[in-house]
Amino acid sequence: MCFAIPFKVLEVDRDTAVVEGGKRIRFGNDLNVLKGDYLQVMGSVAVGKISKAEGLRIRRLINSVYEGE
C-alpha cells in the first residue's frame, strides 16, 4: 500500500520541482506548479496538487500516527 506525502514546492524548472528537503520531483503537464504550492508526492513523482491547508492537515495526521507509537 502506498500513499502520497505532501511537500511544499521551493523551486520550479519546467517539468521538475525542488521540494522541502531538497528532493527533486517530476510532474506532468496537467499540473500548473508554482513556488509555494503543495504537491502530493509518491517516490519522485507528483501525483496531485493540494491546498496549503490540506497539505498541513495531512502532515499533522501523519505526525500524530508516528507520535502514537
PDB file of N, CA, C and O in Angstrom:
ATOM      1  N   MET A   1       0.845  -1.176   0.000  1.00  0.00           N
ATOM      2  CA  MET A   1       0.000   0.000   0.000  1.00  0.00           C
ATOM      3  C   MET A   1       0.895   1.246   0.000  1.00  0.00           C
ATOM      4  O   MET A   1       1.884   1.315   0.730  1.00  0.00           O
ATOM      5  N   CYS A   2       0.539   2.198  -0.809  1.00  0.00           N
ATOM      6  CA  CYS A   2       1.299   3.442  -0.909  1.00  0.00           C
ATOM      7  C   CYS A   2       0.374   4.628  -0.645  1.00  0.00           C
ATOM      8  O   CYS A   2      -0.832   4.556  -0.879  1.00  0.00           O
ATOM      9  N   PHE A   3       0.948   5.692  -0.167  1.00  0.00           N
ATOM     10  CA  PHE A   3       0.184   6.928  -0.088  1.00  0.00           C
ATOM     11  C   PHE A   3       1.110   8.094  -0.377  1.00  0.00           C
ATOM     12  O   PHE A   3       2.324   8.009  -0.192  1.00  0.00           O
ATOM     13  N   ALA A   4       0.516   9.176  -0.832  1.00  0.00           N
ATOM     14  CA  ALA A   4       1.288  10.353  -1.225  1.00  0.00           C
ATOM     15  C   ALA A   4       1.551  11.242  -0.013  1.00  0.00           C
ATOM     16  O   ALA A   4       0.690  11.411   0.851  1.00  0.00           O
ATOM     17  N   ILE A   5       2.747  11.799   0.032  1.00  0.00           N
ATOM     18  CA  ILE A   5       3.157  12.695   1.109  1.00  0.00           C
ATOM     19  C   ILE A   5       3.130  14.128   0.581  1.00  0.00           C
ATOM     20  O   ILE A   5       3.625  14.385  -0.517  1.00  0.00           O
ATOM     21  N   PRO A   6       2.562  15.063   1.338  1.00  0.00           N
ATOM     22  CA  PRO A   6       2.549  16.458   0.879  1.00  0.00           C
ATOM     23  C   PRO A   6       3.899  17.146   1.104  1.00  0.00           C
ATOM     24  O   PRO A   6       4.483  17.059   2.184  1.00  0.00           O
ATOM     25  N   PHE A   7       4.376  17.824   0.074  1.00  0.00           N
ATOM     26  CA  PHE A   7       5.609  18.599   0.138  1.00  0.00           C
ATOM     27  C   PHE A   7       5.360  19.991  -0.418  1.00  0.00           C
ATOM     28  O   PHE A   7       4.594  20.159  -1.367  1.00  0.00           O
ATOM     29  N   LYS A   8       6.002  20.980   0.166  1.00  0.00           N
ATOM     30  CA  LYS A   8       5.934  22.350  -0.321  1.00  0.00           C
ATOM     31  C   LYS A   8       6.989  22.549  -1.405  1.00  0.00           C
ATOM     32  O   LYS A   8       8.136  22.131  -1.246  1.00  0.00           O
ATOM     33  N   VAL A   9       6.596  23.190  -2.510  1.00  0.00           N
ATOM     34  CA  VAL A   9       7.494  23.450  -3.629  1.00  0.00           C
ATOM     35  C   VAL A   9       8.368  24.662  -3.310  1.00  0.00           C
ATOM     36  O   VAL A   9       7.867  25.726  -2.946  1.00  0.00           O
ATOM     37  N   LEU A  10       9.693  24.484  -3.453  1.00  0.00           N
ATOM     38  CA  LEU A  10      10.643  25.560  -3.209  1.00  0.00           C
ATOM     39  C   LEU A  10      11.141  26.203  -4.500  1.00  0.00           C
ATOM     40  O   LEU A  10      11.516  27.375  -4.518  1.00  0.00           O
ATOM     41  N   GLU A  11      11.138  25.417  -5.582  1.00  0.00           N
ATOM     42  CA  GLU A  11      11.708  25.876  -6.846  1.00  0.00           C
ATOM     43  C   GLU A  11      11.087  25.070  -7.983  1.00  0.00           C
ATOM     44  O   GLU A  11      10.857  23.870  -7.834  1.00  0.00           O
ATOM     45  N   VAL A  12      10.813  25.715  -9.117  1.00  0.00           N
ATOM     46  CA  VAL A  12      10.221  25.039 -10.276  1.00  0.00           C
ATOM     47  C   VAL A  12      11.104  25.258 -11.499  1.00  0.00           C
ATOM     48  O   VAL A  12      11.583  26.365 -11.746  1.00  0.00           O
ATOM     49  N   ASP A  13      11.313  24.182 -12.261  1.00  0.00           N
ATOM     50  CA  ASP A  13      12.065  24.267 -13.506  1.00  0.00           C
ATOM     51  C   ASP A  13      11.400  23.353 -14.534  1.00  0.00           C
ATOM     52  O   ASP A  13      11.615  22.141 -14.515  1.00  0.00           O
ATOM     53  N   ARG A  14      10.606  23.917 -15.418  1.00  0.00           N
ATOM     54  CA  ARG A  14       9.842  23.194 -16.448  1.00  0.00           C
ATOM     55  C   ARG A  14       9.001  22.085 -15.853  1.00  0.00           C
ATOM     56  O   ARG A  14       7.967  22.371 -15.249  1.00  0.00           O
ATOM     57  N   ASP A  15       9.406  20.813 -16.000  1.00  0.00           N
ATOM     58  CA  ASP A  15       8.594  19.695 -15.515  1.00  0.00           C
ATOM     59  C   ASP A  15       9.165  19.035 -14.265  1.00  0.00           C
ATOM     60  O   ASP A  15       8.831  17.891 -13.959  1.00  0.00           O
ATOM     61  N   THR A  16      10.024  19.751 -13.542  1.00  0.00           N
ATOM     62  CA  THR A  16      10.534  19.254 -12.263  1.00  0.00           C
ATOM     63  C   THR A  16      10.429  20.357 -11.216  1.00  0.00           C
ATOM     64  O   THR A  16      10.332  21.540 -11.539  1.00  0.00           O
ATOM     65  N   ALA A  17      10.451  19.942  -9.972  1.00  0.00           N
ATOM     66  CA  ALA A  17      10.405  20.897  -8.867  1.00  0.00           C
ATOM     67  C   ALA A  17      11.301  20.396  -7.748  1.00  0.00           C
ATOM     68  O   ALA A  17      11.469  19.191  -7.558  1.00  0.00           O
ATOM     69  N   VAL A  18      11.867  21.328  -7.019  1.00  0.00           N
ATOM     70  CA  VAL A  18      12.592  21.004  -5.796  1.00  0.00           C
ATOM     71  C   VAL A  18      11.635  21.288  -4.649  1.00  0.00           C
ATOM     72  O   VAL A  18      11.072  22.378  -4.542  1.00  0.00           O
ATOM     73  N   VAL A  19      11.464  20.292  -3.799  1.00  0.00           N
ATOM     74  CA  VAL A  19      10.552  20.428  -2.669  1.00  0.00           C
ATOM     75  C   VAL A  19      11.353  20.435  -1.372  1.00  0.00           C
ATOM     76  O   VAL A  19      12.573  20.270  -1.380  1.00  0.00           O
ATOM     77  N   GLU A  20      10.662  20.625  -0.279  1.00  0.00           N
ATOM     78  CA  GLU A  20      11.300  20.621   1.032  1.00  0.00           C
ATOM     79  C   GLU A  20      12.198  19.397   1.180  1.00  0.00           C
ATOM     80  O   GLU A  20      11.863  18.305   0.721  1.00  0.00           O
ATOM     81  N   GLY A  21      13.320  19.592   1.815  1.00  0.00           N
ATOM     82  CA  GLY A  21      14.278  18.510   1.981  1.00  0.00           C
ATOM     83  C   GLY A  21      15.233  18.389   0.807  1.00  0.00           C
ATOM     84  O   GLY A  21      16.115  17.531   0.809  1.00  0.00           O
ATOM     85  N   GLY A  22      15.063  19.254  -0.208  1.00  0.00           N
ATOM     86  CA  GLY A  22      15.957  19.249  -1.351  1.00  0.00           C
ATOM     87  C   GLY A  22      15.668  18.183  -2.383  1.00  0.00           C
ATOM     88  O   GLY A  22      16.439  18.016  -3.328  1.00  0.00           O
ATOM     89  N   LYS A  23      14.578  17.460  -2.226  1.00  0.00           N
ATOM     90  CA  LYS A  23      14.227  16.390  -3.155  1.00  0.00           C
ATOM     91  C   LYS A  23      13.720  16.971  -4.472  1.00  0.00           C
ATOM     92  O   LYS A  23      12.904  17.892  -4.467  1.00  0.00           O
ATOM     93  N   ARG A  24      14.197  16.439  -5.602  1.00  0.00           N
ATOM     94  CA  ARG A  24      13.730  16.864  -6.924  1.00  0.00           C
ATOM     95  C   ARG A  24      12.670  15.874  -7.384  1.00  0.00           C
ATOM     96  O   ARG A  24      12.901  14.665  -7.394  1.00  0.00           O
ATOM     97  N   ILE A  25      11.524  16.386  -7.761  1.00  0.00           N
ATOM     98  CA  ILE A  25      10.425  15.529  -8.202  1.00  0.00           C
ATOM     99  C   ILE A  25       9.969  15.962  -9.594  1.00  0.00           C
ATOM    100  O   ILE A  25      10.198  17.094 -10.020  1.00  0.00           O
ATOM    101  N   ARG A  26       9.320  15.031 -10.286  1.00  0.00           N
ATOM    102  CA  ARG A  26       8.777  15.297 -11.619  1.00  0.00           C
ATOM    103  C   ARG A  26       7.267  15.483 -11.521  1.00  0.00           C
ATOM    104  O   ARG A  26       6.614  14.936 -10.632  1.00  0.00           O
ATOM    105  N   PHE A  27       6.729  16.261 -12.448  1.00  0.00           N
ATOM    106  CA  PHE A  27       5.274  16.393 -12.538  1.00  0.00           C
ATOM    107  C   PHE A  27       4.886  16.516 -14.001  1.00  0.00           C
ATOM    108  O   PHE A  27       5.684  16.962 -14.826  1.00  0.00           O
ATOM    109  N   GLY A  28       3.670  16.124 -14.319  1.00  0.00           N
ATOM    110  CA  GLY A  28       3.191  16.150 -15.696  1.00  0.00           C
ATOM    111  C   GLY A  28       2.696  17.519 -16.113  1.00  0.00           C
ATOM    112  O   GLY A  28       2.568  18.435 -15.301  1.00  0.00           O
ATOM    113  N   ASN A  29       2.422  17.632 -17.398  1.00  0.00           N
ATOM    114  CA  ASN A  29       1.918  18.886 -17.955  1.00  0.00           C
ATOM    115  C   ASN A  29       0.533  19.261 -17.438  1.00  0.00           C
ATOM    116  O   ASN A  29       0.111  20.411 -17.563  1.00  0.00           O
ATOM    117  N   ASP A  30      -0.164  18.302 -16.866  1.00  0.00           N
ATOM    118  CA  ASP A  30      -1.505  18.578 -16.360  1.00  0.00           C
ATOM    119  C   ASP A  30      -1.495  19.367 -15.045  1.00  0.00           C
ATOM    120  O   ASP A  30      -2.543  19.848 -14.613  1.00  0.00           O
ATOM    121  N   LEU A  31      -0.340  19.506 -14.409  1.00  0.00           N
ATOM    122  CA  LEU A  31      -0.238  20.271 -13.170  1.00  0.00           C
ATOM    123  C   LEU A  31       0.449  21.611 -13.437  1.00  0.00           C
ATOM    124  O   LEU A  31       1.554  21.652 -13.978  1.00  0.00           O
ATOM    125  N   ASN A  32      -0.199  22.680 -13.063  1.00  0.00           N
ATOM    126  CA  ASN A  32       0.395  24.020 -13.157  1.00  0.00           C
ATOM    127  C   ASN A  32       1.035  24.309 -11.800  1.00  0.00           C
ATOM    128  O   ASN A  32       0.356  24.760 -10.877  1.00  0.00           O
ATOM    129  N   VAL A  33       2.329  24.052 -11.678  1.00  0.00           N
ATOM    130  CA  VAL A  33       3.021  24.112 -10.392  1.00  0.00           C
ATOM    131  C   VAL A  33       3.779  25.425 -10.247  1.00  0.00           C
ATOM    132  O   VAL A  33       4.513  25.841 -11.144  1.00  0.00           O
ATOM    133  N   LEU A  34       3.586  26.067  -9.101  1.00  0.00           N
ATOM    134  CA  LEU A  34       4.263  27.320  -8.780  1.00  0.00           C
ATOM    135  C   LEU A  34       4.985  27.184  -7.440  1.00  0.00           C
ATOM    136  O   LEU A  34       4.621  26.354  -6.607  1.00  0.00           O
ATOM    137  N   LYS A  35       6.012  28.010  -7.247  1.00  0.00           N
ATOM    138  CA  LYS A  35       6.717  28.044  -5.973  1.00  0.00           C
ATOM    139  C   LYS A  35       5.702  28.325  -4.861  1.00  0.00           C
ATOM    140  O   LYS A  35       4.862  29.216  -4.987  1.00  0.00           O
ATOM    141  N   GLY A  36       5.791  27.555  -3.774  1.00  0.00           N
ATOM    142  CA  GLY A  36       4.873  27.717  -2.650  1.00  0.00           C
ATOM    143  C   GLY A  36       3.696  26.763  -2.686  1.00  0.00           C
ATOM    144  O   GLY A  36       3.008  26.607  -1.677  1.00  0.00           O
ATOM    145  N   ASP A  37       3.439  26.114  -3.827  1.00  0.00           N
ATOM    146  CA  ASP A  37       2.356  25.131  -3.914  1.00  0.00           C
ATOM    147  C   ASP A  37       2.686  23.909  -3.068  1.00  0.00           C
ATOM    148  O   ASP A  37       3.840  23.683  -2.705  1.00  0.00           O
ATOM    149  N   TYR A  38       1.667  23.135  -2.763  1.00  0.00           N
ATOM    150  CA  TYR A  38       1.841  21.856  -2.080  1.00  0.00           C
ATOM    151  C   TYR A  38       1.470  20.743  -3.048  1.00  0.00           C
ATOM    152  O   TYR A  38       0.409  20.768  -3.672  1.00  0.00           O
ATOM    153  N   LEU A  39       2.365  19.765  -3.161  1.00  0.00           N
ATOM    154  CA  LEU A  39       2.159  18.637  -4.056  1.00  0.00           C
ATOM    155  C   LEU A  39       2.074  17.347  -3.265  1.00  0.00           C
ATOM    156  O   LEU A  39       2.735  17.186  -2.239  1.00  0.00           O
ATOM    157  N   GLN A  40       1.252  16.429  -3.754  1.00  0.00           N
ATOM    158  CA  GLN A  40       1.218  15.075  -3.213  1.00  0.00           C
ATOM    159  C   GLN A  40       2.272  14.292  -3.979  1.00  0.00           C
ATOM    160  O   GLN A  40       2.207  14.200  -5.204  1.00  0.00           O
ATOM    161  N   VAL A  41       3.242  13.727  -3.267  1.00  0.00           N
ATOM    162  CA  VAL A  41       4.390  13.079  -3.907  1.00  0.00           C
ATOM    163  C   VAL A  41       4.460  11.609  -3.517  1.00  0.00           C
ATOM    164  O   VAL A  41       4.366  11.247  -2.344  1.00  0.00           O
ATOM    165  N   MET A  42       4.627  10.772  -4.541  1.00  0.00           N
ATOM    166  CA  MET A  42       4.872   9.337  -4.338  1.00  0.00           C
ATOM    167  C   MET A  42       6.209   9.040  -5.004  1.00  0.00           C
ATOM    168  O   MET A  42       6.341   9.181  -6.219  1.00  0.00           O
ATOM    169  N   GLY A  43       7.191   8.634  -4.224  1.00  0.00           N
ATOM    170  CA  GLY A  43       8.518   8.400  -4.770  1.00  0.00           C
ATOM    171  C   GLY A  43       9.118   9.722  -5.214  1.00  0.00           C
ATOM    172  O   GLY A  43       9.375  10.604  -4.394  1.00  0.00           O
ATOM    173  N   SER A  44       9.339   9.856  -6.507  1.00  0.00           N
ATOM    174  CA  SER A  44       9.878  11.109  -7.031  1.00  0.00           C
ATOM    175  C   SER A  44       8.941  11.733  -8.059  1.00  0.00           C
ATOM    176  O   SER A  44       9.372  12.484  -8.934  1.00  0.00           O
ATOM    177  N   VAL A  45       7.638  11.407  -7.940  1.00  0.00           N
ATOM    178  CA  VAL A  45       6.650  11.908  -8.893  1.00  0.00           C
ATOM    179  C   VAL A  45       5.493  12.571  -8.141  1.00  0.00           C
ATOM    180  O   VAL A  45       4.965  12.018  -7.176  1.00  0.00           O
ATOM    181  N   ALA A  46       5.111  13.765  -8.602  1.00  0.00           N
ATOM    182  CA  ALA A  46       3.938  14.434  -8.049  1.00  0.00           C
ATOM    183  C   ALA A  46       2.690  13.818  -8.675  1.00  0.00           C
ATOM    184  O   ALA A  46       2.591  13.700  -9.896  1.00  0.00           O
ATOM    185  N   VAL A  47       1.755  13.431  -7.839  1.00  0.00           N
ATOM    186  CA  VAL A  47       0.524  12.824  -8.342  1.00  0.00           C
ATOM    187  C   VAL A  47      -0.664  13.770  -8.233  1.00  0.00           C
ATOM    188  O   VAL A  47      -1.752  13.459  -8.719  1.00  0.00           O
ATOM    189  N   GLY A  48      -0.464  14.917  -7.602  1.00  0.00           N
ATOM    190  CA  GLY A  48      -1.544  15.884  -7.476  1.00  0.00           C
ATOM    191  C   GLY A  48      -1.091  17.128  -6.757  1.00  0.00           C
ATOM    192  O   GLY A  48      -0.034  17.164  -6.127  1.00  0.00           O
ATOM    193  N   LYS A  49      -1.923  18.151  -6.868  1.00  0.00           N
ATOM    194  CA  LYS A  49      -1.671  19.422  -6.191  1.00  0.00           C
ATOM    195  C   LYS A  49      -2.802  19.643  -5.197  1.00  0.00           C
ATOM    196  O   LYS A  49      -3.969  19.412  -5.513  1.00  0.00           O
ATOM    197  N   ILE A  50      -2.455  20.089  -4.002  1.00  0.00           N
ATOM    198  CA  ILE A  50      -3.454  20.321  -2.962  1.00  0.00           C
ATOM    199  C   ILE A  50      -3.231  21.699  -2.345  1.00  0.00           C
ATOM    200  O   ILE A  50      -2.200  22.335  -2.565  1.00  0.00           O
ATOM    201  N   SER A  51      -4.203  22.139  -1.580  1.00  0.00           N
ATOM    202  CA  SER A  51      -4.085  23.435  -0.919  1.00  0.00           C
ATOM    203  C   SER A  51      -3.078  23.353   0.231  1.00  0.00           C
ATOM    204  O   SER A  51      -2.764  22.271   0.727  1.00  0.00           O
ATOM    205  N   LYS A  52      -2.589  24.508   0.636  1.00  0.00           N
ATOM    206  CA  LYS A  52      -1.670  24.562   1.770  1.00  0.00           C
ATOM    207  C   LYS A  52      -2.352  24.004   3.015  1.00  0.00           C
ATOM    208  O   LYS A  52      -1.747  23.241   3.768  1.00  0.00           O
ATOM    209  N   ALA A  53      -3.608  24.384   3.231  1.00  0.00           N
ATOM    210  CA  ALA A  53      -4.343  23.906   4.410  1.00  0.00           C
ATOM    211  C   ALA A  53      -4.444  22.384   4.417  1.00  0.00           C
ATOM    212  O   ALA A  53      -4.245  21.754   5.455  1.00  0.00           O
ATOM    213  N   GLU A  54      -4.749  21.793   3.269  1.00  0.00           N
ATOM    214  CA  GLU A  54      -4.862  20.338   3.183  1.00  0.00           C
ATOM    215  C   GLU A  54      -3.499  19.676   3.381  1.00  0.00           C
ATOM    216  O   GLU A  54      -3.405  18.649   4.053  1.00  0.00           O
ATOM    217  N   GLY A  55      -2.438  20.254   2.802  1.00  0.00           N
ATOM    218  CA  GLY A  55      -1.095  19.708   2.977  1.00  0.00           C
ATOM    219  C   GLY A  55      -0.680  19.696   4.435  1.00  0.00           C
ATOM    220  O   GLY A  55      -0.140  18.704   4.924  1.00  0.00           O
ATOM    221  N   LEU A  56      -0.931  20.796   5.132  1.00  0.00           N
ATOM    222  CA  LEU A  56      -0.569  20.869   6.545  1.00  0.00           C
ATOM    223  C   LEU A  56      -1.430  19.940   7.397  1.00  0.00           C
ATOM    224  O   LEU A  56      -0.946  19.369   8.374  1.00  0.00           O
ATOM    225  N   ARG A  57      -2.704  19.787   7.033  1.00  0.00           N
ATOM    226  CA  ARG A  57      -3.601  18.876   7.766  1.00  0.00           C
ATOM    227  C   ARG A  57      -3.107  17.436   7.637  1.00  0.00           C
ATOM    228  O   ARG A  57      -3.077  16.699   8.623  1.00  0.00           O
ATOM    229  N   ILE A  58      -2.720  17.036   6.432  1.00  0.00           N
ATOM    230  CA  ILE A  58      -2.225  15.677   6.210  1.00  0.00           C
ATOM    231  C   ILE A  58      -0.921  15.455   6.976  1.00  0.00           C
ATOM    232  O   ILE A  58      -0.724  14.389   7.558  1.00  0.00           O
ATOM    233  N   ARG A  59      -0.037  16.439   6.983  1.00  0.00           N
ATOM    234  CA  ARG A  59       1.213  16.314   7.748  1.00  0.00           C
ATOM    235  C   ARG A  59       0.949  16.111   9.228  1.00  0.00           C
ATOM    236  O   ARG A  59       1.579  15.268   9.868  1.00  0.00           O
ATOM    237  N   ARG A  60       0.009  16.891   9.779  1.00  0.00           N
ATOM    238  CA  ARG A  60      -0.327  16.727  11.207  1.00  0.00           C
ATOM    239  C   ARG A  60      -0.838  15.313  11.471  1.00  0.00           C
ATOM    240  O   ARG A  60      -0.494  14.697  12.480  1.00  0.00           O
ATOM    241  N   LEU A  61      -1.657  14.810  10.560  1.00  0.00           N
ATOM    242  CA  LEU A  61      -2.193  13.457  10.708  1.00  0.00           C
ATOM    243  C   LEU A  61      -1.071  12.422  10.679  1.00  0.00           C
ATOM    244  O   LEU A  61      -1.039  11.519  11.515  1.00  0.00           O
ATOM    245  N   ILE A  62      -0.160  12.548   9.729  1.00  0.00           N
ATOM    246  CA  ILE A  62       0.975  11.618   9.632  1.00  0.00           C
ATOM    247  C   ILE A  62       1.829  11.696  10.899  1.00  0.00           C
ATOM    248  O   ILE A  62       2.217  10.668  11.454  1.00  0.00           O
ATOM    249  N   ASN A  63       2.119  12.909  11.350  1.00  0.00           N
ATOM    250  CA  ASN A  63       2.921  13.079  12.573  1.00  0.00           C
ATOM    251  C   ASN A  63       2.236  12.467  13.780  1.00  0.00           C
ATOM    252  O   ASN A  63       2.899  11.876  14.633  1.00  0.00           O
ATOM    253  N   SER A  64       0.919  12.599  13.865  1.00  0.00           N
ATOM    254  CA  SER A  64       0.198  12.051  15.014  1.00  0.00           C
ATOM    255  C   SER A  64       0.277  10.534  15.041  1.00  0.00           C
ATOM    256  O   SER A  64       0.307   9.941  16.119  1.00  0.00           O
ATOM    257  N   VAL A  65       0.313   9.898  13.888  1.00  0.00           N
ATOM    258  CA  VAL A  65       0.427   8.440  13.821  1.00  0.00           C
ATOM    259  C   VAL A  65       1.783   8.015  14.366  1.00  0.00           C
ATOM    260  O   VAL A  65       1.866   7.069  15.149  1.00  0.00           O
ATOM    261  N   TYR A  66       2.846   8.703  13.959  1.00  0.00           N
ATOM    262  CA  TYR A  66       4.181   8.326  14.423  1.00  0.00           C
ATOM    263  C   TYR A  66       4.411   8.682  15.880  1.00  0.00           C
ATOM    264  O   TYR A  66       5.156   7.985  16.568  1.00  0.00           O
ATOM    265  N   GLU A  67       3.792   9.748  16.367  1.00  0.00           N
ATOM    266  CA  GLU A  67       3.932  10.108  17.784  1.00  0.00           C
ATOM    267  C   GLU A  67       3.207   9.132  18.679  1.00  0.00           C
ATOM    268  O   GLU A  67       3.539   9.002  19.858  1.00  0.00           O
ATOM    269  N   GLY A  68       2.219   8.443  18.133  1.00  0.00           N
ATOM    270  CA  GLY A  68       1.425   7.492  18.916  1.00  0.00           C
ATOM    271  C   GLY A  68       2.110   6.151  19.132  1.00  0.00           C
ATOM    272  O   GLY A  68       1.626   5.337  19.917  1.00  0.00           O
ATOM    273  N   GLU A  69       3.222   5.905  18.457  1.00  0.00           N
ATOM    274  CA  GLU A  69       3.903   4.608  18.594  1.00  0.00           C
ATOM    275  C   GLU A  69       4.619   4.478  19.914  1.00  0.00           C
ATOM    276  O   GLU A  69       5.238   3.448  20.182  1.00  0.00           O
TER     277      GLU A  69
END
